[in-house]
Amino acid sequence: MSPRILLLWLLLHSLALPAACPEFLPTEPTRLTLKHQQQTVQAELSWAAASSEPAELQVLGAADQQLLASIALNHPAFSGSFVAQPLAEDADLDGLADHLWLVNQQGLIWRAALSGNQLGTPVLLADLSGLGLQFRYSVSLLRTRLPARLAPAVWQNLEQHLLLLLGRDPLSDQDVLLLLRYSVNPALQAFVQGAQLTDRTELSEAEQQLTLSAADWRNLLATAGWQMRLNGRLTALPRVVAGVIYAPLIRPAADSCQPELAEHQLLAVQLHTAGQIYQSRQLSIPYLADGRLQLQQQVDLSVSLIWANTELQLTILPVLRRISGDCHYCSEPLQLDARAFIRRLATFKDEQGAF
């Protein structure tokens, strides 16, 4: 074997080593509330067998997993293969899902109205295929509203949809966290391409010292969104708590896929900008088999972040912080109200027959 061929063989096999590691990230079904046979039901969405043509979603009862309906993605506007779970939207805030957001493995994103077991004409919202990532997981669709003094002037509507996705770089076998911004008003939703996302993998020195100017903050929020390349793979889907994204991260050893030999970290970043909330955006945590993040309320009504499995519970952040509306980079300890939480059940936009 010539030296050149040997070098190429070694390079290909060194790139293939991380890809041989097992998948650390479990899948989770999409849970939603909808109308089925004139009744309000709690349901889950899951993909039918991969061999089905066209791609088909199954609507299952959340309690008994009974098949309630199936939704075929047979509209010609859809393309590519789908693995990531759809995300449900309640556009009119009546407590029922009325739209689905779907992303295919190549990074094309659609929004389609949901009625019964039928999808309306899908609207293409983004094409992230130019990033070269594989999209196998969707994280969450959040509806948020910033104070007017903090939002950029280009926003025509302060209320925003934040679409949080997870991509996988097939070359490095590492994960990429992405956030896309859309106006809640469909008429103001702009088409997004991957090149428009701001790279937030590295922070400037000013941001690390929490001295980012208000103008720079607004410039960040005026973009279509951000992406952050992680130095490893997530072991659980990120959770958003009070404007902060949390997720456990694993960095497998170069010559081993055994998780107990890997480095484990906690990712903690600001939702709107992927900026810094704590001393670092990635904190070291110990290895726990099947570890999960949990919240725990303290006596003083503060909240701790717990890293736990069935045998052990470890406090990794004694006091969680939340983003604050006081300024563009402000945060404060997350404090729960002593009173019971108020949960929105429904919003009635048109009431008739009441006098």
N, C-alpha and C positions, 0 to 999 in steps of 0.2 A: 504494500500500500504506500503510495507516494506521500510525502509530508503534507502536501496541500489537501489531499483527500482525507488524510488522518485528522488534520486540523478541522475540516468541515464536519467530519463525523463527530468529533468531540464537542464542537459547538452545538450541533443539533441535539445531541444527547444531553448536554448541560441545560439547554432550554427546555427539554422535555421533562426534566426531573421534577420541577414544581407541579407541572400539569398532572403527574402521576399521583399526587396526593389526593385523598378522598375529599369529597365536598363537605365542608364544615357547616354550611348554612342550611338549616331545615326550611322547608316551605311551609307557609301558613295560608289558610284559605281566606278569601275575602268575605267578611261578614257584613250583612246589610239587612235593612228592614224594607219589606215591599208588600204589595197587595197580591194575594193569590186566592182566586175563587171568592172574591168579595171579603176576604179576611186579611187582617194585618198579621204577617208572619215574620219570624226571624229566620234568615236563610244564609247559606254559604254558597259561594261560586267555586267551581273547580272545572278544570279542563277534562274533556272526555278523552278516550284513548287517543294516543298520538296518531294512530293510523286513520282516524276519521277524516273524511274530506267532504265538505269544507270543515275547518276548525269549529268545534262546538263546545259551548259552555253548558255545564249542568247546574241547575239550581236545586240545592239540597236543603231539606229542613235542618236547621241548626241542632235541634234536639235529637232527632231520630235518623238523620241522614237519608230520609225518604226523598226520592226523586220527585220534585214538584214540577219542573219544566226544563226544557232544553232550549238554548239560544244558539242558532247557527250563524257563523260569521260568513254568510254567503254573498254579501254585497261585493260587487266587483271592485269597489274602492279599497277593500282590504287586500293586503299582500304580505308575503313572507310567512314565517312560522311564528306561533305564539307559545310562550312558556310562562312568562311573567303573569301573575294574577292581575285581573282587572281591578281598577279602583272605582268605588261608587261615589256619586255626587248627588246631593239633595239640593237642587238649584233653587226651589221655591220654599225651602225650609219648612216643609210640612211633615217632616219626620220619615219620609219614604224616599228611597233611592229612585231617581228619575233619569240619570245619565250614567254611562260607564266610560272610563278612560282606559284605553288599551294600548299597549306597547308591544311591538313584535321584537324578535331577537335581534334584528338589525338596527333598531332604534327609531322606527317610525311610530308616531303617537297619534291616536285618533280619539275624538270625543263623539259619542253617539247617544241619542235619546233612547231610554229604556221604557217600554210599555208592555206589561205582561211578559211574554216570552219572545218579544220582537224588538229588534234594534232599528232605529231610524237611520236616515242617511248619515254616514260617518263624516266628520269634518277632520281633515288632516291638520294637526296643530304643530307638529315638529318633525324634523328629519335629522336625527343624530347619527346617521349611518357613516358620516364622514369621520367620526371619532375612532372608528375601527374597533368598537367595543361589542361585547355580547351582552344583551339585556335579558337576563333570566329571572330577575326579581324586580318588583315594584314595591316601594316602601309605604308611602302615604300621600294622600291628597288633603291639604290643609287649607282652611279658609281663614284668612287673617286680615286685620285692619290696623295700620300704623297711625299714630297721631299725625296730623297734617304738618306739624312743624318738623317732623323727622323724615317725611316722605319726599322723594325728588319731585321737582315741578313737572316732569314729563308724564307722571302718572295722571291719567284722566279720571281714574277711580281709585280711591284709597283702599277699597276692599280688593284683596288679591287672592287668587288660588296659587298655592305653592305646591308644585309636584316634585316629590322626592323619589329619585330612582337610584338603582344600583347597577352599575355595569361591570363587566369583567374584561380586563385586558388579556387577550389570548396569548400574547407574547411573553409578558411577565407573570401571568397567572395571578395578578393582583387586582383588587377591587378599586372601583372609582365611584365616588359618591357625587351625585348630580342633583341640582335644584333648578327648576324652571319656574318662571313667574308668568302668570296670566291674570288679566283683569277678570273679575267675577262677571262682568258684563260681556256676553259672547260677542257683541258687536265691536268691542274694543280689543279682542284677543288677537295678537299678532303671531304670525308664523315664525317659528324658532328653528335655527340651524345650529349645529354643534359648534361652529366657529364663533358664534356670538356669545358663548358661555365664557365667563371670566375664569381663568385658571387660578385657583386659590390653594394650590398645593404648598406653596411657600408664602409666608407672611413677611411684609416689610418690617424693618426694625421699629418703625413708628407704631405699627399695630401690636407688635410684641410688647411694647411699653405702654399700650393703651393710650396712645396720643394721636390716633387717627383723627384728622380734622373732619368737621361736619360736612365740608364740601366733598372730601374724598368718600365719606360714607354715602352721601347722596349719589355720587357718581357710580359707586358699586351697585346701589339699588336701582339705578336707571338702566342697567343692563338686563338682558333676557334671563340671566341666572348665572350660576357658577358650577364649576366642577372641581373636585379635590381628589387627586390620586393618592391612594393609601399605600403604605409600605407593608402590605400584608393582605389578609382576607378576613372578612367579617365572619363571626361564628353565630351571630343572631342578627335579625333585622333591626335597624336603628329604631330607637324610641325618641319621640319629641316630648319634652317636659318643660313647660313654661318658657318656650322659645329657645331651648337648647337641645341639640341632637346628641344622643348617647348611643354607643354601640361597642361591643367587645370585639377585639381585633387579634388575630393570631399571625405570627411571623414564623413559618416553619423553618427548621434548620436546613441548611443547604443539602445535607446528605441524609435527611430523615424526615418522614412525614408524621412521626409520633408526636401528638400534641403535648405530651408531658415534657418533651425536650425542646419545645418551641418557646418563643418569647410571646407573652400575652400583654395586651395593652387595652386601655379604655379610651375610645375616641369621644371627645366632648367639644362640640363647636357651636358657635352661634348660628341660629337657623337662617337668618336673612343674608349673612355674609360669609359663613364658615369661619368667622373670626374667633378670637380667643376669649374665653370666659374665665377659665381657671389659670393657674400658673403656666400650664402647657396644654396644647390641644390633644396630646396623647399621654396618658398616665399609665405607669406599669401596674399590672394587677397579677395575682398568683393564678396558676392553672387550677381550674376546677372542671372535672369531667361533667359534661352536660350543664355547665354553668349558665345561669339566667340572671338578668338584671331585675331587681325588685325595688319598690319604693317602700319606705317605712317612716311613719309619722312618729315624731318624738314628743316628749311630755310638753316641751315649750312650743309645740305646733310647727317646729321646723321639720324638714324632710331630709332623710338620709337615703343614699343609694347603696343597695345591698347586692353583693355578688354571691349567689347561692346555688346549691343543688340540694338533693334530698338528704344529704348528710351534714352539710356545713353551710353556715351563713357568715359572710365577711362584710364589714362596712368599708367601702372603698372611697366614699365621699360623705363625711359626717354631716355636712350641711350643703344641700343643693342650692344653686343660685338660679335666679330668673332674670330675663332681660327686663329692663326698666324703661319707661317712657320719659324719664327725667332728662336724658340726653342720648346722643346717638350711640355711645359706647357704654352706657351705664348698665350695671347689673346690681342685684341686691339679693340677700338670702331669701329663699323661697319659704314663705310662711303661710300655713293654711289658716283659713278663717275658722274660728271656734264654732260658728254656726254651720248648719248643714249646707251642702252645695246646692245651688239652684241649677237645674238641668232643663234646657229648652226641650219641650215636648212637641210643640207645633207653633206655626205662625199662620194665622188665618188672614189672607189678603183680601178676601171678599166675603163678607158675612151677609146673608139674606134671611129674611123671615124673623128677625129679632127686633122687638120694639121696646 
